[in-house]
Amino acid sequence: MPETTTPDPRRWKALIFIALAQLMVVLDATIVNIALPSAQSDLGISDGNRQWVITAYALAFGGLLLFGGRLADLWGRKKTFVIGLIGFALASALGGAAVNLGMLLGARALQGVFGALLAPAALSLLSVMFTEAQERAKAFGVFGAIAGAGGGVGLILGGVFTEYLNWRWTFFVNIPFAVVAAAGAIAVIHEPAEGRNPSKLDIPGVVLSTLGLVSLVYGFTRAESDGWTSGSTVAMFIAAGVLLAAFVVVESRVKAPLLPLRVLTERNRAGVYLSLGLAAIAMFGLFLFLTYYLQVVKGYKPVTTGLAFLPMIATMIAGSTQIGARLMTRVAPRWLMGPGFLLAGVGMLLLTQIDLGTSYVTGILPGLVVMGLGMGTAFMPAMSLATHGIQPRDAGVASAMVNTSQQVGGAIGTALLNTIAASATTAYATSHAAGATSVDLLKLQSMVHGYSTAIWWAVGILAVSALIAFLAINTGHQGGHTVASGDGEGVEAADSVPVMVH
């Protein structure tokens, strides 16, 4: 329908609480990274099981996001948003009180479950509350900055809590975030009544998508421990392929699909999902390696490690609010996303040069600054385009796909790049063992070589992400007004480019 409804006068207040909730979800993906060595020591977690503290969250989150997005369309976004906040707070309290690995992993999985309700509800609320082009640019500028910089904020908070309190506060900090966001949401958020999707829930779609995504991520995790050609790894990848293929078949035939294929078959939206997913693989892997490089190799304290990422956060926010938001209504998305991902790749390229003696100021800081600027510039228009012009009844699941691409990408990035780094580390140690003068020195040199090798792969992945943005995304800028046509499709008046009607 045409965009003639009066905007909610409290929408800007609502943005504050939506952004706060988004910050909590995104920072939780990385805040535990810095605290992980302390938690590992305190709870007696083995090196082999350490990664599961990160992966348990990503598996539950990524696997259930489509389900959460459709529940938001079905129940109402505000209700789903508040339930997700409350559940996330309770799961965080459980994680902070964990006394063993099982309890900690259970809490992380529960955080992922409620995060899968919360994240798509937040983004879809934004998409249906801000429909005017200039306002949408400002709102998504804020949201995109938080989505991009939240991981870095998590690293800083993780460092502060680990050094001055203890690792448990990386969980407890979510509780005040969630309480404030939930209270604010109840008070000021009002979603348009026409945004509900009353269709019955597609249970086969829920089962197939969840099992397929979990199998995919678990396959990458098994590859790290068992190898790429082991039976368990290959079985997981085959299972993922079969389940996801079956999911597509089911969605094409059921009356009320969990993921309407019209959401995926729109060229520009598909390009956004794919490019964001690849960028997440590169970025989350880099966070993990730099964290361990700074703490283990350079001997930084946790809080110092967190603060080392601050310049990246600053430039990410600048790229999102000062470049992306200002140009989004005048420049086609591909001319922001493509160059943004390439610029981020240049930043990562600088970080491939790290060695034992690398200076933070001359060797690490320039790479972080450039990477942050590029990511901020690319993320903002991508977030907006993913839900731009979407039918209100599909806003939740379209938003869920944004988060699915990022979270599954992050989980794959952690597992895949960790595998590459571990293999390179072992190969370097083996080939240099004969001439080593110190076992400890060789160990550190091998680790740095592994990190550098993995970052090279991240550079290549970002280059592919940029290529997809350039080739797959062909819509004009998002400054026009969408007008309806009779078949549920629309055109954007400024550019006459077909998009889904909002």
C-alpha positions as CSV (number, residue, x, y, z in Angstrom):
1,M,0.0,0.0,0.0
2,P,1.2,3.6,-0.5
3,E,3.1,5.2,2.3
4,T,0.4,7.6,3.4
5,T,0.0,6.7,7.1
6,T,1.1,9.3,9.7
7,P,4.4,8.4,11.3
8,D,4.4,7.5,15.0
9,P,5.4,10.7,16.9
10,R,7.4,8.5,19.4
11,R,9.4,6.7,16.7
12,W,12.7,8.5,17.6
13,K,12.3,7.6,21.3
14,A,11.6,4.1,20.2
15,L,14.8,4.1,18.2
16,I,16.8,4.6,21.4
17,F,15.5,1.4,22.9
18,I,15.7,-0.6,19.7
19,A,19.3,0.5,19.2
20,L,20.1,-0.4,22.9
21,A,18.7,-3.9,22.4
22,Q,20.7,-4.3,19.1
23,L,23.9,-3.2,20.9
24,M,23.3,-5.9,23.6
25,V,22.8,-8.7,21.0
26,V,25.8,-7.7,18.8
27,L,28.3,-7.1,21.6
28,D,27.4,-10.4,23.2
29,A,28.9,-12.1,20.1
30,T,32.3,-10.8,21.0
31,I,32.3,-9.6,24.6
32,V,33.0,-13.2,25.7
33,N,36.1,-13.4,23.4
34,I,38.3,-11.4,25.8
35,A,36.9,-13.0,28.9
36,L,37.3,-16.5,27.5
37,P,40.8,-17.1,28.7
38,S,39.8,-16.2,32.2
39,A,36.6,-18.3,32.1
40,Q,38.6,-21.2,30.6
41,S,41.0,-21.1,33.5
42,D,38.3,-20.6,36.2
43,L,36.0,-23.5,35.0
44,G,38.8,-25.8,33.8
45,I,37.7,-25.8,30.1
46,S,40.0,-27.6,27.7
47,D,41.5,-25.9,24.6
48,G,39.4,-28.3,22.5
49,N,36.1,-27.2,24.1
50,R,37.0,-23.5,24.4
51,Q,35.5,-22.6,21.0
52,W,32.1,-24.0,22.0
53,V,31.5,-21.1,24.3
54,I,31.4,-18.9,21.2
55,T,29.9,-21.4,18.8
56,A,27.0,-22.5,21.1
57,Y,25.7,-19.0,21.0
58,A,26.2,-18.6,17.2
59,L,24.6,-22.0,16.5
60,A,21.4,-21.3,18.4
61,F,21.2,-17.8,17.2
62,G,21.9,-18.5,13.5
63,G,19.8,-21.6,13.4
64,L,16.7,-20.1,14.9
65,L,16.7,-16.6,13.4
66,L,14.2,-17.4,10.6
67,F,11.9,-18.9,13.2
68,G,12.2,-15.8,15.4
69,G,11.6,-13.6,12.4
70,R,8.4,-15.3,11.5
71,L,7.2,-15.3,15.1
72,A,7.7,-11.6,15.1
73,D,5.5,-11.3,12.0
74,L,2.9,-13.7,13.6
75,W,2.9,-12.5,17.3
76,G,3.7,-8.9,16.7
77,R,7.1,-7.3,16.7
78,K,6.8,-5.4,20.0
79,K,5.6,-8.5,21.9
80,T,8.4,-10.6,20.4
81,F,10.9,-7.9,21.1
82,V,10.0,-7.7,24.8
83,I,9.9,-11.5,25.2
84,G,13.3,-11.7,23.6
85,L,14.8,-9.1,26.0
86,I,13.5,-10.7,29.1
87,G,14.6,-14.2,28.1
88,F,18.1,-12.8,27.1
89,A,18.5,-11.2,30.5
90,L,17.6,-14.5,32.3
91,A,20.0,-16.5,30.1
92,S,22.7,-14.0,30.8
93,A,22.1,-14.3,34.6
94,L,22.5,-18.1,34.2
95,G,25.8,-17.7,32.3
96,G,27.2,-15.3,34.9
97,A,26.4,-17.8,37.6
98,A,27.9,-20.8,35.7
99,V,29.9,-23.3,37.8
100,N,30.9,-25.7,35.0
101,L,31.2,-26.0,31.2
102,G,27.8,-27.5,30.7
103,M,26.0,-24.7,32.6
104,L,28.0,-22.1,30.6
105,L,27.2,-23.7,27.3
106,G,23.5,-24.1,28.2
107,A,23.4,-20.4,29.0
108,R,25.1,-19.4,25.8
109,A,22.7,-21.5,23.8
110,L,19.7,-19.9,25.6
111,Q,21.1,-16.5,24.9
112,G,21.2,-17.5,21.2
113,V,17.5,-18.7,21.3
114,F,16.2,-15.4,22.8
115,G,18.6,-13.4,20.6
116,A,16.9,-15.1,17.6
117,L,13.6,-13.6,18.8
118,L,15.0,-10.2,19.6
119,A,17.3,-9.3,16.7
120,P,14.8,-9.7,13.8
121,A,12.0,-8.0,15.8
122,A,14.3,-5.0,16.4
123,L,15.3,-4.6,12.7
124,S,11.7,-5.2,11.4
125,L,10.3,-2.6,13.9
126,L,12.7,-0.1,12.5
127,S,11.7,-1.0,8.9
128,V,8.0,-0.5,9.5
129,M,8.3,2.6,11.8
130,F,10.7,4.6,9.5
131,T,9.4,4.8,5.9
132,E,10.3,8.3,4.7
133,A,13.6,8.3,2.9
134,Q,15.6,10.9,4.9
135,E,14.3,9.7,8.2
136,R,15.0,6.1,7.2
137,A,18.6,7.0,6.3
138,K,19.2,8.6,9.7
139,A,17.6,5.7,11.7
140,F,19.5,3.1,9.7
141,G,22.7,5.1,10.1
142,V,22.4,4.7,13.9
143,F,21.3,1.1,13.6
144,G,24.0,0.3,11.1
145,A,26.7,1.9,13.2
146,I,25.7,-0.1,16.2
147,A,25.4,-3.4,14.2
148,G,28.9,-2.8,12.8
149,A,30.6,-1.4,15.9
150,G,28.8,-3.5,18.6
151,G,31.4,-6.3,18.2
152,G,34.2,-3.9,19.0
153,V,32.3,-2.4,21.9
154,G,32.0,-6.0,23.2
155,L,35.8,-6.3,23.1
156,I,36.2,-3.2,25.1
157,L,33.6,-4.0,27.8
158,G,35.0,-7.6,27.9
159,G,38.4,-6.2,28.7
160,V,37.2,-3.8,31.4
161,F,35.1,-6.4,33.2
162,T,37.7,-9.1,33.0
163,E,40.5,-7.0,34.4
164,Y,38.7,-4.9,37.0
165,L,35.8,-7.3,38.0
166,N,35.8,-10.8,36.5
167,W,34.6,-12.7,33.4
168,R,31.2,-13.2,34.9
169,W,30.3,-9.6,34.4
170,T,30.5,-10.0,30.7
171,F,27.2,-11.8,31.2
172,F,25.7,-9.8,34.0
173,V,26.1,-6.5,32.0
174,N,23.3,-7.7,29.7
175,I,20.7,-7.5,32.5
176,P,20.5,-3.7,32.9
177,F,20.6,-3.3,29.1
178,A,17.7,-5.6,28.7
179,V,15.6,-4.1,31.6
180,V,16.0,-0.6,30.3
181,A,15.3,-1.6,26.7
182,A,12.2,-3.7,27.7
183,A,10.7,-0.9,29.9
184,G,11.3,1.7,27.1
185,A,9.8,-0.6,24.5
186,I,6.6,-1.2,26.5
187,A,6.3,2.6,27.0
188,V,7.0,4.1,23.6
189,I,7.0,1.5,20.8
190,H,3.9,1.3,18.7
191,E,4.0,-0.9,15.5
192,P,1.6,-0.3,12.6
193,A,-1.4,-2.6,12.9
194,E,-1.3,-3.7,9.3
195,G,2.2,-5.3,9.8
196,R,0.9,-8.6,11.3
197,N,1.1,-11.8,9.3
198,P,-1.8,-14.1,10.6
199,S,-0.7,-17.1,8.6
200,K,-0.2,-20.4,10.4
201,L,3.4,-21.3,11.4
202,D,5.3,-23.5,8.9
203,I,6.5,-26.2,11.3
204,P,8.3,-28.3,8.6
205,G,10.1,-25.2,7.5
206,V,11.2,-24.4,11.0
207,V,12.6,-27.9,11.5
208,L,14.4,-28.1,8.2
209,S,15.9,-24.6,8.3
210,T,17.1,-25.0,11.9
211,L,18.6,-28.4,11.4
212,G,20.2,-27.4,8.1
213,L,21.8,-24.2,9.4
214,V,23.0,-25.9,12.6
215,S,24.5,-28.8,10.5
216,L,26.3,-26.3,8.3
217,V,27.9,-24.4,11.1
218,Y,28.7,-27.6,13.1
219,G,30.4,-29.0,9.9
220,F,32.8,-26.2,9.9
221,T,33.4,-26.7,13.6
222,R,34.1,-30.4,13.2
223,A,36.5,-29.6,10.3
224,E,38.8,-27.8,12.8
225,S,39.1,-30.7,15.2
226,D,38.7,-33.7,12.9
227,G,39.9,-32.4,9.5
228,W,38.1,-31.5,6.3
229,T,38.0,-35.1,5.0
230,S,36.9,-36.9,8.1
231,G,33.7,-38.8,8.1
232,S,31.9,-36.6,10.6
233,T,32.8,-33.4,8.8
234,V,31.7,-34.6,5.4
235,A,28.5,-36.1,6.9
236,M,27.6,-32.7,8.5
237,F,28.1,-30.9,5.2
238,I,26.1,-33.5,3.3
239,A,23.3,-33.3,5.9
240,A,23.3,-29.5,5.7
241,G,23.0,-29.6,1.9
242,V,20.2,-32.1,1.9
243,L,18.2,-30.3,4.7
244,L,18.5,-26.9,3.2
245,A,17.6,-28.2,-0.3
246,A,14.5,-29.8,1.3
247,F,13.7,-26.6,3.0
248,V,13.7,-24.7,-0.3
249,V,11.4,-27.3,-1.9
250,V,9.0,-27.2,1.1
251,E,8.9,-23.4,1.1
252,S,8.0,-23.4,-2.6
253,R,5.0,-25.6,-2.0
254,V,3.4,-24.7,1.4
255,K,0.7,-22.1,1.6
256,A,2.3,-20.1,4.4
257,P,6.1,-20.6,4.1
258,L,8.5,-19.7,7.0
259,L,10.7,-18.0,4.4
260,P,8.7,-16.8,1.4
261,L,11.0,-17.3,-1.6
262,R,9.9,-13.9,-2.9
263,V,12.1,-12.5,-0.1
264,L,15.2,-14.3,-1.5
265,T,14.5,-14.1,-5.2
266,E,14.6,-10.2,-5.3
267,R,18.0,-9.7,-6.8
268,N,19.2,-6.8,-4.6
269,R,18.1,-8.3,-1.3
270,A,19.8,-11.6,-2.2
271,G,23.0,-9.7,-3.0
272,V,22.9,-8.0,0.4
273,Y,22.4,-11.2,2.3
274,L,25.3,-12.9,0.6
275,S,27.7,-10.0,0.8
276,L,26.9,-9.3,4.5
277,G,27.4,-13.0,5.3
278,L,30.8,-13.1,3.7
279,A,31.9,-9.8,5.4
280,A,30.8,-11.3,8.7
281,I,33.1,-14.4,8.1
282,A,36.0,-12.0,7.6
283,M,35.3,-9.7,10.5
284,F,34.4,-12.1,13.3
285,G,37.5,-14.2,12.4
286,L,39.7,-11.1,12.6
287,F,38.3,-10.1,16.0
288,L,39.2,-13.6,17.4
289,F,42.8,-13.6,16.0
290,L,43.6,-10.0,17.0
291,T,42.3,-10.6,20.5
292,Y,44.6,-13.6,21.0
293,Y,47.5,-11.9,19.2
294,L,47.4,-8.8,21.5
295,Q,46.9,-10.8,24.7
296,V,49.0,-13.9,24.1
297,V,51.8,-12.6,21.8
298,K,52.0,-8.9,22.8
299,G,51.1,-9.5,26.4
300,Y,48.4,-6.9,26.6
301,K,46.0,-6.9,29.5
302,P,42.3,-7.5,28.7
303,V,41.3,-3.9,29.1
304,T,44.2,-2.7,27.0
305,T,43.2,-5.2,24.3
306,G,39.7,-3.9,24.4
307,L,40.8,-0.3,24.1
308,A,43.0,-1.2,21.2
309,F,39.8,-1.7,19.1
310,L,38.4,1.7,20.0
311,P,39.7,3.6,17.0
312,M,38.1,1.0,14.7
313,I,34.7,1.6,16.5
314,A,35.1,5.3,16.0
315,T,35.8,5.1,12.3
316,M,33.0,2.5,11.9
317,I,30.5,4.9,13.4
318,A,31.9,7.7,11.3
319,G,31.6,5.6,8.1
320,S,28.0,4.6,9.0
321,T,26.6,8.0,10.1
322,Q,28.7,10.5,8.2
323,I,29.2,8.6,4.9
324,G,26.6,5.9,4.5
325,A,23.7,7.8,6.0
326,R,24.5,11.0,4.2
327,L,24.9,9.4,0.8
328,M,22.3,6.6,1.0
329,T,19.5,8.8,-0.5
330,R,21.8,10.1,-3.3
331,V,24.1,7.2,-4.2
332,A,23.2,3.7,-5.4
333,P,23.9,1.1,-2.6
334,R,26.5,-0.8,-4.6
335,W,28.7,2.4,-4.8
336,L,28.8,2.5,-1.0
337,M,28.9,-1.3,-0.3
338,G,31.5,-2.3,-2.9
339,P,34.0,0.4,-2.1
340,G,33.3,0.0,1.6
341,F,34.1,-3.7,1.6
342,L,37.2,-3.1,-0.5
343,L,38.4,-0.4,1.9
344,A,37.9,-2.8,4.8
345,G,39.9,-5.4,2.9
346,V,42.8,-2.9,2.5
347,G,42.7,-2.4,6.3
348,M,42.9,-6.2,6.8
349,L,45.7,-6.4,4.2
350,L,47.7,-4.1,6.4
351,L,47.1,-6.4,9.4
352,T,48.6,-9.4,7.5
353,Q,52.0,-7.9,8.1
354,I,52.0,-8.5,11.9
355,D,54.9,-10.2,13.5
356,L,56.4,-10.6,17.0
357,G,57.7,-7.0,17.0
358,T,54.9,-5.2,15.4
359,S,54.1,-1.8,16.9
360,Y,50.5,-1.0,17.7
361,V,50.7,2.6,16.5
362,T,52.4,1.9,13.2
363,G,51.5,-1.7,12.4
364,I,48.0,-2.3,13.9
365,L,46.2,1.0,14.3
366,P,46.2,2.0,10.6
367,G,44.7,-1.3,9.6
368,L,41.9,-1.0,12.3
369,V,41.1,2.6,11.3
370,V,40.8,1.8,7.6
371,M,38.8,-1.4,8.2
372,G,36.4,0.4,10.5
373,L,35.7,3.2,8.0
374,G,35.1,0.7,5.2
375,M,32.8,-1.6,7.2
376,G,30.8,1.3,8.5
377,T,30.3,2.7,5.0
378,A,29.2,-0.7,3.7
379,F,27.0,-1.9,6.5
380,M,24.6,1.0,6.8
381,P,23.2,1.0,3.2
382,A,23.2,-2.8,3.3
383,M,21.0,-2.9,6.5
384,S,18.6,-0.5,5.0
385,L,18.4,-2.1,1.5
386,A,17.7,-5.6,3.0
387,T,14.4,-4.4,4.3
388,H,13.7,-1.4,1.9
389,G,10.3,-1.7,0.2
390,I,9.5,-5.1,1.8
391,Q,5.9,-5.9,2.4
392,P,5.0,-5.4,6.1
393,R,3.9,-9.0,6.4
394,D,7.4,-10.2,5.5
395,A,9.4,-7.5,7.5
396,G,10.2,-9.9,10.3
397,V,11.6,-12.7,8.2
398,A,13.4,-10.4,5.9
399,S,15.1,-8.8,8.9
400,A,15.8,-12.3,10.2
401,M,17.7,-13.1,7.0
402,V,20.0,-10.1,7.6
403,N,20.9,-11.4,11.0
404,T,21.0,-15.0,9.8
405,S,23.6,-14.1,7.1
406,Q,25.7,-12.2,9.7
407,Q,25.5,-14.7,12.6
408,V,25.9,-17.9,10.5
409,G,28.8,-16.0,8.7
410,G,30.3,-15.2,12.0
411,A,30.1,-18.8,13.2
412,I,31.5,-20.1,10.0
413,G,34.3,-17.4,10.1
414,T,35.3,-18.4,13.6
415,A,35.4,-22.1,12.7
416,L,36.8,-21.8,9.2
417,L,39.5,-19.2,9.8
418,N,40.4,-20.9,13.1
419,T,41.0,-24.1,11.1
420,I,43.1,-22.3,8.6
421,A,45.2,-20.6,11.3
422,A,45.7,-23.9,13.2
423,S,46.8,-25.7,10.1
424,A,49.3,-22.9,9.2
425,T,50.6,-22.8,12.8
426,T,51.2,-26.5,12.8
427,A,52.9,-26.5,9.4
428,Y,55.2,-23.6,10.4
429,A,56.2,-25.2,13.7
430,T,57.0,-28.5,11.9
431,S,59.1,-26.9,9.2
432,H,61.0,-24.6,11.5
433,A,61.5,-27.1,14.4
434,A,65.0,-28.2,13.4
435,G,66.5,-24.7,13.5
436,A,64.6,-23.3,16.5
437,T,66.7,-21.9,19.3
438,S,63.8,-21.6,21.7
439,V,60.6,-23.7,21.9
440,D,58.6,-20.8,23.4
441,L,59.8,-18.4,20.7
442,L,58.9,-21.0,17.9
443,K,55.5,-21.4,19.5
444,L,54.8,-17.6,19.3
445,Q,56.2,-17.3,15.8
446,S,54.1,-20.2,14.6
447,M,51.0,-18.6,16.2
448,V,51.6,-15.3,14.5
449,H,52.2,-17.0,11.1
450,G,48.8,-18.8,11.6
451,Y,47.0,-15.6,12.4
452,S,48.6,-13.8,9.4
453,T,47.6,-16.6,7.0
454,A,44.0,-16.6,8.2
455,I,43.8,-12.8,7.8
456,W,45.0,-13.2,4.2
457,W,42.0,-15.5,3.6
458,A,39.8,-12.8,5.3
459,V,41.1,-10.3,2.8
460,G,40.1,-12.5,-0.1
461,I,36.7,-13.1,1.3
462,L,36.1,-9.4,1.6
463,A,37.2,-9.0,-2.0
464,V,34.5,-11.5,-3.0
465,S,31.9,-9.7,-0.9
466,A,32.7,-6.4,-2.7
467,L,32.5,-8.2,-6.1
468,I,29.0,-9.5,-5.2
469,A,27.9,-6.0,-4.1
470,F,29.1,-4.5,-7.5
471,L,27.5,-7.2,-9.7
472,A,24.4,-8.4,-7.9
473,I,23.0,-5.1,-6.5
474,N,21.7,-2.9,-9.3
475,T,19.0,-0.8,-7.6
476,G,19.2,3.0,-7.5
477,H,19.6,5.1,-4.4
478,Q,17.0,4.8,-1.5
479,G,15.9,8.4,-1.7
480,G,12.7,7.9,-3.8
481,H,9.2,7.1,-2.6
482,T,7.8,3.6,-3.3
483,V,4.5,3.5,-5.1
484,A,2.3,0.5,-5.2
485,S,1.3,-1.5,-8.2
486,G,-1.5,-4.0,-8.5
487,D,0.6,-7.2,-8.2
488,G,2.3,-6.4,-4.9
489,E,5.4,-5.1,-6.6
490,G,6.5,-1.5,-6.7
491,V,8.8,0.9,-8.4
492,E,11.0,3.5,-6.7
493,A,10.0,6.8,-8.2
494,A,13.5,8.3,-8.1
495,D,15.1,5.7,-10.2
496,S,12.4,3.5,-11.8
497,V,14.0,0.4,-10.4
498,P,11.7,-2.5,-9.4
499,V,11.6,-3.2,-5.7
500,M,9.2,-4.8,-3.3
501,V,6.4,-2.5,-2.2
502,H,6.4,-1.4,1.4
